[in-house]
Amino acid sequence: LEREQEQIDRIVKESGGKLTRRLVHSQCEFERRKPDGTTTLGLLHPVDPIVGEPGYCPVRLGMTTGRLQSGVNTLQGFKEDKRNRVTPVLYLNYGPYSSYAPHYDSTFANISKGDSDLIYSTYGEDSDLPSDFSIHEFLATCQDYPYVMADSLLDVLTKGGHSRTLQELEMSSLEDEGQTRTLDTAKEIEITEIEPVGRLDSSTQDRLTALKAVTNFGAAVEVFDSEEAEVFQKKLDETTRLLRELQEAQNERLSTRPPPNTICLLGPSYREMHLAEQVTNNLKELAQQVTPGDIVSMYGVRKAMGISIPSPA
């Protein structure tokens, strides 16, 4: 440290007054500045401390901005326009003694009686739930009339042979697909006995590597230089999986419509906090195994600290 101070003093003297050790009177400063003038940069944020631990200071956005003065405290949801709803006429039933009573009520209907009868005859009534079916199911199961008429004429001419032939063709195609799937499954689960590694020569090892590549659906097998590199890569893959799960959990929480009486958005769940803690711990372990230069560049550190170096003349 004394040697560094001597170098700093020598640089200040050689600058000819361009550099000085005088502190600038400013309201901005580094929070991590030490008494000797050095500072540090926090790259990884630690896990939020729990109530009772040293350093716990809950700071929320409402403490700095205050409550919402204007606007609504809920998210605007989608609501279908009432004018897009089709309301047919409602048929009335008074029992057996209702000869002179009105048969239907069109007070709230926005279509005619003929259109209502067409809808009822096609899709059923609202009260008859077991017989209801959607438009998609109706369109999926319906058949074009010309095809049905042509098949019927061919059946009449062939005395039912056309339908039997079509049925046999469908059955044969299904059997062929089943046999193809069975052969593919048998090829995938086929196990080949291999000699011990000590007895393998170079050509056999090359064949074994090619066989592994084929069994992995054409993807080349990743070979690591050391066991530490393999463990490091597995840790990276685990961290990637945790980040994806955390993103899915956050998207699920933020896309959920909150209740109207909720002032703020829903807070993070226990699963999100647990995943975030696991990701932070994994990043800490990975950062401890590499040098600082592998994590962040010198330019990024200087930019974050507000240090600018003049370009050489």
BAKOLMI-92640 format. One record per residue (C-alpha): residue number from 1; residue in one letter; x, y, z. Coordinates in steps of 0.001 Angstrom, whole numbers, plus 500000, padded with zeros to 6 digits. Layout:
N
     i   aa       c1       c2       c3
   NUM    A        X        Y        Z
...
This chain:
313
     i   aa       c1       c2       c3
     1    L   500000   500000   500000
     2    E   502844   502422   500802
     3    R   504433   501682   497435
     4    E   501144   502474   495686
     5    Q   500869   505753   497602
     6    E   504397   506682   496515
     7    Q   503535   505935   492899
     8    I   500399   508069   493150
     9    D   502385   510967   494641
    10    R   504998   510695   491884
    11    I   502297   510698   489172
    12    V   500679   513781   490740
    13    K   504003   515637   490786
    14    E   504850   514691   487206
    15    S   501433   515813   485924
    16    G   502394   519468   486319
    17    G   499212   520499   488117
    18    K   496768   518510   485969
    19    L   496188   515990   488761
    20    T   495633   516745   492424
    21    R   494820   514870   495611
    22    R   492281   517470   496672
    23    L   488805   516044   497220
    24    V   486103   517539   495012
    25    H   483212   519122   496904
    26    S   480323   517232   495371
    27    Q   477155   515561   496596
    28    C   477944   512375   494644
    29    E   480504   509903   495868
    30    F   481217   506181   495928
    31    E   479422   504431   498774
    32    R   482151   501794   498965
    33    R   485014   504302   499192
    34    K   487563   503351   501834
    35    P   489628   505784   503944
    36    D   492666   505198   501722
    37    G   490720   506345   498641
    38    T   490117   502952   497030
    39    T   486676   501632   496129
    40    T   485070   498375   495039
    41    L   482292   497399   492655
    42    G   479571   494885   493611
    43    L   478972   492562   490666
    44    L   476580   490073   492288
    45    H   473795   491203   494563
    46    P   473530   489102   497731
    47    V   470332   487416   498792
    48    D   467908   489778   500488
    49    P   468354   489533   504267
    50    I   465488   488361   506439
    51    V   463874   490431   509175
    52    G   466218   490502   512154
    53    E   469444   490032   510225
    54    P   472014   492840   510093
    55    G   471624   495063   507069
    56    Y   467877   494521   506671
    57    C   466244   497722   505439
    58    P   463018   497270   503465
    59    V   462773   500044   500875
    60    R   459667   500102   498713
    61    L   458648   502276   495817
    62    G   455813   503773   497846
    63    M   458301   505197   500351
    64    T   459817   507428   497679
    65    T   456838   508224   495431
    66    G   453864   508065   497786
    67    R   450415   506729   497034
    68    L   448762   506976   493652
    69    Q   446983   510307   493398
    70    S   445126   509771   490117
    71    G   444163   506733   488075
    72    V   442961   503253   488922
    73    N   444640   500649   491088
    74    T   443715   497655   488925
    75    L   444677   496314   485513
    76    Q   442173   496797   482733
    77    G   440830   493434   481648
    78    F   439207   492388   478382
    79    K   435447   492581   478183
    80    E   433392   491585   475180
    81    D   431061   494220   473793
    82    K   427409   493480   474492
    83    R   426510   494419   470926
    84    N   428459   491393   469662
    85    R   426294   488983   471655
    86    V   423487   487247   469776
    87    T   420369   486911   471930
    88    P   417611   484754   470378
    89    V   413967   484805   471363
    90    L   412990   482917   474513
    91    Y   410225   480318   474231
    92    L   407750   480213   477108
    93    N   406095   477175   478659
    94    Y   403150   477583   481038
    95    G   402081   473974   481193
    96    P   399240   472102   479434
    97    Y   396634   474917   479843
    98    S   398285   477731   477865
    99    S   396483   477825   474537
   100    Y   396015   481603   474396
   101    A   399224   482625   476184
   102    P   402218   484011   474238
   103    H   404571   481309   472995
   104    Y   407840   483257   472996
   105    D   409320   486421   474467
   106    S   411315   488745   472200
   107    T   411880   491545   474713
   108    F   415654   491163   474941
   109    A   416204   489440   471570
   110    N   418231   491179   468873
   111    I   417459   488700   466057
   112    S   414223   487599   464451
   113    K   412193   484502   465280
   114    G   413273   482746   462085
   115    D   416954   483213   462889
   116    S   416307   482043   466452
   117    D   414611   478876   465198
   118    L   417559   478223   462883
   119    I   420035   478544   465771
   120    Y   417924   476354   468057
   121    S   417513   473663   465407
   122    T   421254   473611   464649
   123    Y   422974   474066   468000
   124    G   420244   473271   470520
   125    E   418807   475407   473296
   126    D   420693   477008   476178
   127    S   418716   475042   478736
   128    D   419487   471702   477085
   129    L   423156   471482   478102
   130    P   423802   467764   477340
   131    S   422838   468210   473694
   132    D   424855   471391   473159
   133    F   428005   471331   471069
   134    S   430289   474061   469833
   135    I   430656   475331   466299
   136    H   434159   473878   466043
   137    E   432904   470369   466844
   138    F   430067   470765   464370
   139    L   432418   471842   461576
   140    A   434955   469113   462436
   141    T   432421   466280   462210
   142    C   430344   467519   459283
   143    Q   430919   466145   455761
   144    D   430406   467748   452398
   145    Y   427214   466596   450720
   146    P   428771   465908   447256
   147    Y   431309   463472   448760
   148    V   428614   461655   450714
   149    M   426382   461466   447633
   150    A   429242   460117   445472
   151    D   430093   457440   448041
   152    S   426438   456432   448238
   153    L   426170   456095   444446
   154    L   429351   453983   444324
   155    D   427998   451757   447081
   156    V   424780   451257   445121
   157    L   426683   450372   441937
   158    T   429144   448036   443698
   159    K   426611   446661   446185
   160    G   428552   447978   449173
   161    G   432009   447066   447854
   162    H   433192   450689   447770
   163    S   432733   451193   451519
   164    R   434372   447836   452306
   165    T   437388   448736   450145
   166    L   437802   452100   451841
   167    Q   437622   450443   455245
   168    E   440258   447856   454282
   169    L   442581   450584   452982
   170    E   442258   452522   456215
   171    M   442980   449408   458284
   172    S   446054   448538   456170
   173    S   447437   452082   456479
   174    L   447007   451947   460258
   175    E   448806   448566   460398
   176    D   451712   449922   458308
   177    E   452089   452901   460627
   178    G   452075   450594   463654
   179    Q   454770   448350   462146
   180    T   456934   451373   461287
   181    R   456698   452692   464830
   182    T   457546   449248   466225
   183    L   460679   449005   464050
   184    D   461805   452505   465048
   185    T   461324   451683   468715
   186    A   463264   448430   468363
   187    K   466166   450271   466713
   188    E   466261   452857   469476
   189    I   466292   450356   472350
   190    E   468789   447956   470724
   191    I   471802   447457   472995
   192    T   475193   446477   471686
   193    E   477764   444830   473942
   194    I   481104   446658   473911
   195    E   484469   445431   475162
   196    P   486159   447139   478151
   197    V   487871   450454   477454
   198    G   491330   449058   478243
   199    R   491134   446583   475351
   200    L   489940   449057   472750
   201    D   492319   450220   470065
   202    S   492210   453593   468303
   203    S   489892   452437   465500
   204    T   487473   450872   467973
   205    Q   487423   454074   470019
   206    D   486613   456093   466902
   207    R   483743   453722   466133
   208    L   482514   454066   469713
   209    T   482544   457871   469427
   210    A   480609   457696   466154
   211    L   478111   455277   467726
   212    K   477557   457680   470622
   213    A   476942   460504   468158
   214    V   474339   458383   466333
   215    T   472578   457376   469549
   216    N   472360   461060   470515
   217    F   470243   461807   467392
   218    G   473147   463126   465345
   219    A   474458   465533   467998
   220    A   478191   465318   468625
   221    V   479174   464189   472105
   222    E   480742   467018   474085
   223    V   484183   466048   475348
   224    F   485647   467923   478320
   225    D   489341   468476   478997
   226    S   489026   467779   482718
   227    E   486534   466755   485339
   228    E   486383   470325   486680
   229    A   485268   471611   483272
   230    E   482485   469019   483136
   231    V   481266   469982   486625
   232    F   481415   473668   485662
   233    Q   479347   473056   482513
   234    K   476759   471067   484466
   235    K   476485   473962   486917
   236    L   475940   476370   484033
   237    D   473225   474132   482561
   238    E   471517   473912   485942
   239    T   471616   477704   486316
   240    T   470136   478111   482826
   241    R   467297   475740   483697
   242    L   466614   477616   486955
   243    L   466524   480951   485111
   244    R   463975   479575   482641
   245    E   461798   478246   485462
   246    L   462059   481618   487223
   247    Q   461008   483426   484054
   248    E   458000   481114   483612
   249    A   456963   481631   487250
   250    Q   457235   485417   486905
   251    N   455288   485446   483641
   252    E   452566   483330   485238
   253    R   452322   485660   488242
   254    L   452359   488904   486243
   255    S   449827   487638   483683
   256    T   447316   486678   486379
   257    R   444537   489208   486759
   258    P   444539   490514   490350
   259    P   441284   490897   492292
   260    P   439629   494351   492174
   261    N   440216   495002   495876
   262    T   443991   494549   495571
   263    I   445888   497826   495637
   264    C   449235   496495   494414
   265    L   450332   493649   492205
   266    L   450807   490205   493659
   267    G   454158   489770   495371
   268    P   456662   487082   494452
   269    S   455679   483609   495520
   270    Y   457749   481215   497599
   271    R   458722   479304   494453
   272    E   460086   482458   492806
   273    M   462089   483414   495887
   274    H   463459   479878   496188
   275    L   464481   479824   492509
   276    A   466088   483269   492788
   277    E   468074   482138   495832
   278    Q   469277   479022   493988
   279    V   470335   481108   490972
   280    T   472235   483544   493207
   281    N   474037   480737   495017
   282    N   474997   479070   491729
   283    L   476335   482345   490339
   284    K   478350   482867   493520
   285    E   479895   479415   493238
   286    L   480704   479950   489568
   287    A   482196   483398   490204
   288    Q   484496   482000   492880
   289    Q   486050   479548   490416
   290    V   487104   482074   487759
   291    T   489073   485288   487649
   292    P   487356   488713   487660
   293    G   488432   489250   484062
   294    D   486324   486268   482967
   295    I   483159   487831   484415
   296    V   483387   491467   483365
   297    S   485689   493437   481106
   298    M   487885   496302   482217
   299    Y   485868   498716   480078
   300    G   482630   497666   481779
   301    V   484113   498144   485246
   302    R   485446   501600   484406
   303    K   482144   502600   482820
   304    A   480199   501468   485906
   305    M   482553   503399   488210
   306    G   482442   506531   486065
   307    I   486119   506430   485094
   308    S   487102   507660   481651
   309    I   490603   507328   480231
   310    P   491629   509848   477548
   311    S   492542   508344   474228
   312    P   496256   508438   473367
   313    A   497276   511345   471185
